[in-house]
């Protein structure tokens, strides 16, 4: 799960900047400027990135802008506005083909697509408004409204079927392609209340609220087309697309053209009670209602709808015998409606939701007066009522059961005054416990049951170890290892992504107003694969380096202008000769 946190105004005035250049023509610039005037503060983040790739015929161009504003209406009432726009142009590239159950032994830059249709464009606009009011020390309310508009247009380029090992087509693989466009528009409103008041003489925090919104999702695509002729696995020749569609126009023949409208309503209540100073109990539930309707513009009388409503309880218990030790147990339940991806069809319209249960027990221990922390967690993730494909009818049915057992250990903090470490290790045992579905093995060519197989792209052992040491007040040296064992790329466990260990390193020079850092990735130039599918594997980056330069202009002018300067002074700051001189001299 990824929690995105917006860069909000802090009430200070200053400018931070980052300029990065690296191998494979990597260039990135980011500016973070903020200012404040009386009760209004503002912040502006701007980013531009243009980069090549170690993969042939690949590149990425990206830019974004994110202004944000905060207004203190009263001492107890705050209003914030966050805006974000980002555009990106890239290449749809699944990497190299699998051959005899392993990534083909070709150079990792080898490309199997076309010269003239490598499109993958995205356009994102998001606006968030939040109003927070504190009635008193015990009661507060926050209302958040978010609007999102997302567009993505791309050309898929897939390997269809396994590479031939024998016969007339030995050493070749078939490909397929489709042109796709999806747009999604969301509006959501969320209201959260927090009430802190003792209950039965015990400290208590009650949280409750509601959420509602709607989503419109449009999807257009050409039919997945088999590309004429097979391409050699070990000596591909990159050509033009020979008439395959490269963009939508009036003559484009669509295989899919749908519009899905969904409505979402939810209410929740959560309570945390302090049983004793050492024991805390958390419990609550959420009730979700998810309705979706789909219109098909290509086929008459082929519209579908689905409605799901379900409770999602959660609970937890925390034991903290002393300040430096915490132990906990937690349980959570959630569900996935059959239309959660907003792509209803005849095979999924009447299926009930999948259900997920999460059990976890863990601990956190602090050492060296809190400078070093150790964490550990033991967990089980269960998915029941999982959607699988019926091998007889080829329709989606509910009959799967999956489980992942695992634990994670971590150590992070300061071992010595100048020596910092961060180490994590995870063990994951993901299994398909029950499934009527079957699939043909890429290597054996046999029809196998999925039951008992290991989940795809889940390494049994993985971890990261990173350490940094301050050689002096200004110089810092760091390095670490990223590690993962073998993973399966297909459901019947015949396609394997080999395990790997990647070594990175960094050398940094710190000054009061700027930092210069030299980053090296994959120091040993290990060949590894980040992810994969049944017929393809995506290589990881080879040995490369980047040099980021970070500017901290706020501290440079603090002594002259103070912490509080007007927006006009901030603008003059950016255009001033001293500011430009600092950048020039640093570069």
N, C-alpha and C positions, 0 to 999 in steps of 0.2 A: 504494500500500500504506500502511495506517495502522497504526502501532505504538502501542498504548495502554499507558501506563506508570502504574501505581497510585501514589498519593501515600502513601508508606510513612513510618512513624515515623522521626524523625531523632535521637531521644534528648534533644531540647530541650523546653522548656515554653513555651507561648505561644498566642496566638489571633490569627489574621488573619481579617479579614472584608471582604466586598465587597457593596455595595448599589448597584444600577444602576436608573435610571429613564430611559425614553426615549419618543420619539414612538410613535404607534400603541399607546399604553397598555402599553408594555413595562416590566415590573417583574421584577427578579431579585435574590435574596439568596443569598449563599454564605458559610458559616462554615468555617474550617479551624482546628481546635484540637488541640493535642498536649501530652503530658506524659510524664514518665518517673519511675520509681521503682526504684532499684537496677538489676537486669538486665532489667526489663520496661518497655517503652515502648509508648505507644498514641497513635493519631491518629484524629480523627473529622472527616469532611467531610460537610456537610449543604447541600443546594441546593434552592431553590424558585424557580420561574419561572412567571409568568403574563403572557401577551402577546396583544394583538390583532394585526392585520395590515393592510397596505395593500390586501390582497385582501378584497373584501366577503365577509361570512359566514365568515371564517376566524379562528381563534384557537388558541392552544396553552397547555396547562396541564401543568406538569411538576414533579416533585419527586423527590429522591433522597437516599439516605443511604449512607455508605461508611465503616464503622469498620475500622481495621487495627491489628494488634498485632505486636510483635516481642519475642522472648525470646532472650537470650543464655544458652544452656544451659551451655556451657563457653566458654573463650576462643576455641575453634576450631569451635564448633557453634552455628548460629543456626536458630531456628524462627520463621516468620512466618505470619500469617493475615490475609487481606484479604477483606472482604465488601462487596457492593454490591447495592443495591436501587434501582430506578428505575421510575417509572410516568409515562405521558404520555397525554394526550388531545389529539387534533388533528383535522384535516380532510384527507380525501383529495381533493387538488385538483391537476389537471394544467394549470391555467392557461387560456389562451385558445386558440381553434381556429386552425389554419393556413388561410389563404384564398389561393388562387392561388399556392401555393408560399411564402408568407411569413406571419408571424404577423398575424392580423387587426388592422386599424388601429382598435382600440377602446381605451378607457381601460384601463390595466393593472389596475384594480381590478374589472373586469367579471367576474361570476361566472355560471357556466352550470349549477350544480347545483341541489339542492333545499333547502328550508328545514329539513326534518326528518330527513334521513339523511345526515349529513356525518361519520360516525363513522370514527375511526382511533385505536384504543387499543392501547397496548403495555405490557407488564409484564415486567421483567427482574430475575432474581436470579442472582448469581454469587458463588461462594466459591472461594478459592484458598489452598492450604496449601503451603508450601515449606520444606524442610529442607536446610540447607547444612552440609557438614562439610569442613574442611581438615585432611588428615592431616599435611601438612607444607607447606613452601613450594613443593613441586613437584607436589603431587597434591591435587585437590579433587573433591567430588561434590555434586550438587544434585538432589533429587527434588521434583517439583512435581505436585500433584494439583489439578485444577480441575473444579468442577461448575457447570453453567449450566442455567438454566431460563428459557425465553423464550416469551412469548405475544403474539400480534398478532391483533387483530380489526378488520376494516375493510370499508367499502363502496366498491367501485371505482365510478368515474364517468368513463367514457371517451367520446371522440368516435369513433363507428364509421363509417369511411369518410370521404372528403374532403367538404369543403363544396361544395354545388352552385353552379356559376358561371352556368348558363343553365337555361332551361326553367321549369316550374311551381314547382320547389323552389329557384330561384335565391336565393342569400343565406341559405340555411338549412343545418343540419348535423344528422345523426342522432346519437343517443347510446345507450349501453348501460350496464348496471349489473349487479353481482353482489355478493353478501354472502360474505365469506371469513373463515376462522379458521385459524390455524396455531399449533401449539405444538411446541417442540423442547426436548429434554432431552439434555444432553451430560455425559459423564464421561471425562476424559482424565488419563493419567499419563505424565509425561515425566521421564526420568533422564538427566542430563548429567555426563560426566566430563571433567576437564581435567588433562592431564599435561604438565608442563614439564621437559624433560630434554634436554641436548645429545645429538645424534645424529651420529655420524661427526665429532665435533668442531665441529658447527654447532648454534647455538641453534635449538631446536625446540619447538613447542607442538602437542600432539596432543589433539584433541577427539573424543569418541565418545559414543554414547548410544542410547537407544531411546524409543519412544513407542507407546502403545496406548490404545484407548478405544472407546466406543460412542456412538451417537446414535439417538434415537427422534424421528421427525418425523411429526406427525399433521396432516392437511390436510382441511378441509371447506369446501365452497363450493356456492352455488347456481349454476345454469346462467346463463351470461352472457345477460341478457335485453335485447332491444331495447326501448327506452322508446318508448311510443306517441307519434306526432307528432314533427316536427322542430322544432328551436329556431332562431329567427333569430340569425344571427351578429352583427349590428350593433345589435340591440335586444332582447336576451333578457329574458324575464319570469321571475323566480324564483317558483316555486310549491311547494306541498307535493308529496309523492311519489306521490300518487294510488294508494295500496295496494301499492306495491312493498315487499318485506320490509326491515325496518329492524333486525332482530336475530334470532338463532336462537331457535326455540321448538319445541314438539312437532309443530307443523303445517308446519314449514319443509321444503320439498322440495329435497333435495340433488342436485346434478349430479356432485359428487365427494366421496368419503369414503375416504381411504386412510391407512394407517400404514406408514411405512418405517423399517426398522431397519438400521443400518449399523455395521460394525466396521472399525476402522482399526489397522494394525500397521506400524511403521516402525523401521528401525535406520539409523544413519549413522556415518560416520567422516570426519574432516576433519583435515588436517595442515598446519601453517604452519611452513616452514623458512627460516631466514635463511642464504642462500647466501653472502652477504658483508654487511658493514654497510650496503651500499647496495641490495642485491637481496633481495627476499623472495618466496617461492613458496608459493601456497596451492592445495591440491587435495583432493578428496574426493568422496564419493558418498552417496546416501541410497536405501534400498530401501523402497518403499511397497507395502502390500497393502491394498486397499479392497474390502470386500464389502458388498453391500446387497441387502435383500429387501423387497419391497413387498406388502402385503395390500390388496385392494380389497373394501370391505364392501358395495358396491352391485352388483357383477357377479360371479357365481360363476365359478370356474375362470379367473380373470383376475389371478392373482398372478405376480410376476416376480422374478427375482434376477439379480445380475450380480457378477462378481469380476474385479478388475484388479490386476495386480502389475507394477511397473516400476521400473527404476533411474533416478535423477535425479542425474547427475554435475554437478560445478561445479569451476571452477578460476580462478586469478588470479595475476598477476605484478605486483609493485610495485617501482618503482625510485625511490630517494630519494637523489640525489647529494649534497644538502646538506639541512640541517634544514628550510629554508623551501621546499623543492620536493619534490613527490611526483607520480609518473606511474604509471598502472596500466592493466592490461588484465584483463578478466574475461569468463567464459563461464558460463552456467547453463542447465540443462535442467529442465523440469517437465512435468507432464501433468495433464489434466482428465478424470477418469472420466465416463462418460455419466450417472452418477447423482450427480455431485458436488453437484447442487442437491437431491438426495433427492426426485426426482419421476419415478421410473421409469414407463414405459408401454411398450406393445407396439412402438412405433416406435424406442425408444432402448435397450431392454433388451439387445440383442445387438451394440451398436456398441462398437468399441474406443475407447480414450481419444484425446482431442486431445493433440497434442504441441507444446510451446512451447520456443523457443530464444532466448536473450538474449545478444548480443555487445555489449561496451562497452569503450571506451578513453577515458581521461580524465586530467586533471591538476589539481593544487591548488598554488597559489603564494601565499606569504605575503610581505607588505610591511610597512614601517614597524614593524619589530621584532614582527611577528605581529599588529599591530592591524588590518590590512586583508588580506583574503584574496580571491583570484580563483580560480574553478573553471570547468572546462569538461569536457564529456563528449560523445562521439560514439557513437551506439548503433544497433543494429538488433534489432527484436523480430519473431520469426517464429512464426506459428501454422500448423501443418500438420495434415492429417487433420481439418480443421474440420468441424463438423456443419452441414449445410445442408439445405434442404427440396427434395426431388426434385419438379420441376415437373409430372411425369407422374403420380406416385403420391401426391403430397402427404405422403410419409413422410420421416423424417429419414434421411439417408445421410452417409457420410464422403466428402467430395470437395472441400472448400474449402481454400484456402490464402490467408493474409493476412500482410501485412508492414507494419511501421511503421519507417521510417528517420527519424532526427532527431538533433539536438544541442541541448545546453543550456549556457548561459553564465551565470555569476553573479559578483557582486562584493558583498562584505559586510564591514563593519567601521567603523573610525574614521578618517575622512579627516583631520580636525583634532581637537584635544583636545575640542572641544565639538560636533563635527559628525559624525554617523553616517549611513551609507547602506546600503541593501540593494537590489540590482538583479538581476533574473533575466530571462532571455529563453529561450524554447524554440521550436524549429522541429520540426514533426511532419508527416511525409508518410505517411499511412496509406492503404494500398491493398488491395483485394480482388483478388489475383492470379489466383485460379482458383475458379470456382463454377459448378455446373450450374443453380443456382437462378435464378428469375426473379420479378419483382414488377411490379405495375401502377403507373405513375407517377401521382402525385397531380395534376399539371398536365396532362400530355399524354394521360393515359388509356391509354397504350400499355404492352404487356407488354415489359419490358426485362430483359436479363441483368444480374446483379450483378457479373459479371466486369469488372474495370477501374474499378470505382467507388471513390470515397473513403469510408473508414470514417466511421460516423456520430458526431456530437458531438466531432469532433477538429478544432480550429482549426489551420491551418497555422502561424500565428504567434501567440504569446501571451507575456505577461510581466507583471511587477510591478516598479515602481520606488517605493521609499519612502525618505524622508530625514527626519531629525529634528535639531533644533539646540537646544542649551541656552542660552537667552537669558541666564540667570543661574543661580545655585546652585539656585533653587527653580522657575524657569519653563522649560518645554520646549515647543517648537513642532514639529509634524510634519505631513507630507502625502505623498501618493503617488498613483500611477495604476495601475489594473488594466486590462489590455488583452488583447483577443482578436479575431482576424479571423473572417470568416464560417465557419459550420459547417453541415454537412448534417444534417438531422433524419430522413432516410429513406434506405433502402438504394440507391435508384436516383438519388439526388442531384437531386431536383426540389424538395424542401422545404428551405428555407434559413433559418438563424438568422443575422440580420445581425451584423456585427462591432460592437464597442463599445469605448469607453474610459471608465472610471468613476474619478472623482477623490474621494478621501477626505482628511480632515484631522483633526488632533487638537491640543488645547492642554491641557497638564498643569501642575498646581501640586504640587510635591513638598515634603513635610515629613518630619521624622524618624519621626513616628508615623502619618502618613496621607498619602494622595495623592488629589487631586481632578482628574478629567480630563473634558474635553468632546470627544466624538467626533462628527464629521459624516460621514455616508455619502452618496456620490453628490452631491457638492457642486453639480455642474452640472445635476442632475435629468435625467440622460440616460435615455432609454428603451432598455432592453436585455433580453435573454432569457438566463437562466442555462443552460437545457437545453431539449430538445424531443424529441418523437416525430414520427412521420409525420403525425399529425393534430392535434398540440397543441404549445404552447410555454409555458414557465413564465417569467413576467416576473421581473426582478430588482427589488430594493428601490429606490424613488424617493428623493429627497432626504429625509433624516431625521437625527436626532441622539439621542445617549444621554449620560448623565452618570453614570459610575461613581465611587464613593467607596471607596477601599481603606484599611483600618485595619491597622496593624502594632503590635499590643498587646505583643508580646514585648519589643521594645526599650524600651517605656514603663516596664516594671517591672523590667528587668534590673538597674538600679543599686540598686534597693531590695531585691530578693529574690535576686539572683544567677541564674546560668544553671540551677541545679538547685533546683527547688521540688517539694513533694509534690503528689500529685493533689488533696488537700484544699485546699491553697493555690491551685491552679489553678482549682478550682470557686469558691472564695471570690473569686478575681480577677474572674470573669465577673459576679458579683452585686454587686461593690463599687460604692460611690458614685463613686469616681474614674473607674472604667471607663465607667460610664453617663454621667458628666459629659463625658468626652472625646467620646463619640459625639454627645451633645446639642449641645455647642458647635461641633463640626465641621459638623453638619447646619445 
